Amino acid sequence: MAWLVAILLQAAATGWYPYPFLDHATHGWGRVVVVCIGILVLFFAVFAVLRHLDRWMRPAPSGAVTGS
């Protein structure tokens, strides 16, 4: 969320949008908000899947050597 806010503030200050789908002058605020919500949902879904995999996988044996 902080990334989206920072990008939108930077774009509002400079008039330059690093991503065309965030340009509210071209697409309107409604579409930009929908895209931002979609991005956040995607990130939360990825985090949820990774959390599930982390709980599902067995921990490493306690005597395992890691690194060299």
C-alpha beads as a LAMMPS data file, in Angstrom:
LAMMPS data file: protein, C-alpha beads

68 atoms
67 bonds

1 atom types
1 bond types

-500.0 500.0 xlo xhi
-500.0 500.0 ylo yhi
-500.0 500.0 zlo zhi

Masses

1 110.0

Atoms # bond

1 1 1 0.000 0.000 0.000
2 1 1 2.869 2.338 0.776
3 1 1 4.297 1.699 -2.698
4 1 1 1.009 2.637 -4.357
5 1 1 0.661 5.792 -2.271
6 1 1 4.256 6.803 -3.003
7 1 1 3.808 6.257 -6.757
8 1 1 0.542 8.212 -6.857
9 1 1 2.017 11.098 -4.832
10 1 1 5.132 11.205 -7.006
11 1 1 3.031 11.134 -10.148
12 1 1 0.763 13.908 -8.875
13 1 1 3.795 16.077 -8.075
14 1 1 5.644 15.525 -11.354
15 1 1 2.887 14.661 -13.840
16 1 1 4.862 11.584 -14.914
17 1 1 3.355 8.141 -14.344
18 1 1 5.790 5.210 -14.356
19 1 1 2.898 2.864 -15.101
20 1 1 0.265 3.892 -17.677
21 1 1 -2.533 2.088 -15.805
22 1 1 -2.104 4.528 -12.873
23 1 1 -2.636 7.670 -14.964
24 1 1 -5.910 9.052 -13.645
25 1 1 -6.039 11.771 -16.320
26 1 1 -6.270 9.118 -19.031
27 1 1 -8.292 6.389 -17.322
28 1 1 -10.156 8.184 -14.520
29 1 1 -9.924 7.683 -10.781
30 1 1 -12.448 4.845 -10.753
31 1 1 -10.318 2.624 -12.962
32 1 1 -7.117 3.561 -11.111
33 1 1 -8.726 2.619 -7.771
34 1 1 -9.894 -0.715 -9.206
35 1 1 -6.372 -1.425 -10.488
36 1 1 -4.852 -0.514 -7.094
37 1 1 -7.285 -2.823 -5.310
38 1 1 -6.415 -5.578 -7.787
39 1 1 -2.705 -5.124 -7.126
40 1 1 -3.255 -5.307 -3.366
41 1 1 -5.441 -8.417 -3.702
42 1 1 -2.742 -10.061 -5.814
43 1 1 -0.040 -9.314 -3.239
44 1 1 -2.200 -10.590 -0.369
45 1 1 -3.000 -13.762 -2.340
46 1 1 0.700 -14.433 -2.967
47 1 1 1.489 -13.869 0.718
48 1 1 -1.360 -16.190 1.745
49 1 1 -0.120 -18.961 -0.553
50 1 1 3.437 -18.596 0.732
51 1 1 2.220 -18.654 4.339
52 1 1 0.196 -21.794 3.640
53 1 1 3.219 -23.474 2.018
54 1 1 5.394 -22.489 4.955
55 1 1 3.001 -24.149 7.401
56 1 1 2.509 -27.195 5.155
57 1 1 6.192 -27.976 4.603
58 1 1 8.040 -29.913 7.253
59 1 1 10.793 -28.076 9.128
60 1 1 14.420 -28.933 8.433
61 1 1 15.931 -31.580 10.712
62 1 1 17.495 -30.046 13.826
63 1 1 20.941 -31.462 13.008
64 1 1 20.978 -30.183 9.435
65 1 1 24.030 -28.262 8.300
66 1 1 23.230 -25.098 6.395
67 1 1 25.656 -23.151 4.234
68 1 1 29.342 -23.880 3.968

Bonds

1 1 1 2
2 1 2 3
3 1 3 4
4 1 4 5
5 1 5 6
6 1 6 7
7 1 7 8
8 1 8 9
9 1 9 10
10 1 10 11
11 1 11 12
12 1 12 13
13 1 13 14
14 1 14 15
15 1 15 16
16 1 16 17
17 1 17 18
18 1 18 19
19 1 19 20
20 1 20 21
21 1 21 22
22 1 22 23
23 1 23 24
24 1 24 25
25 1 25 26
26 1 26 27
27 1 27 28
28 1 28 29
29 1 29 30
30 1 30 31
31 1 31 32
32 1 32 33
33 1 33 34
34 1 34 35
35 1 35 36
36 1 36 37
37 1 37 38
38 1 38 39
39 1 39 40
40 1 40 41
41 1 41 42
42 1 42 43
43 1 43 44
44 1 44 45
45 1 45 46
46 1 46 47
47 1 47 48
48 1 48 49
49 1 49 50
50 1 50 51
51 1 51 52
52 1 52 53
53 1 53 54
54 1 54 55
55 1 55 56
56 1 56 57
57 1 57 58
58 1 58 59
59 1 59 60
60 1 60 61
61 1 61 62
62 1 62 63
63 1 63 64
64 1 64 65
65 1 65 66
66 1 66 67
67 1 67 68
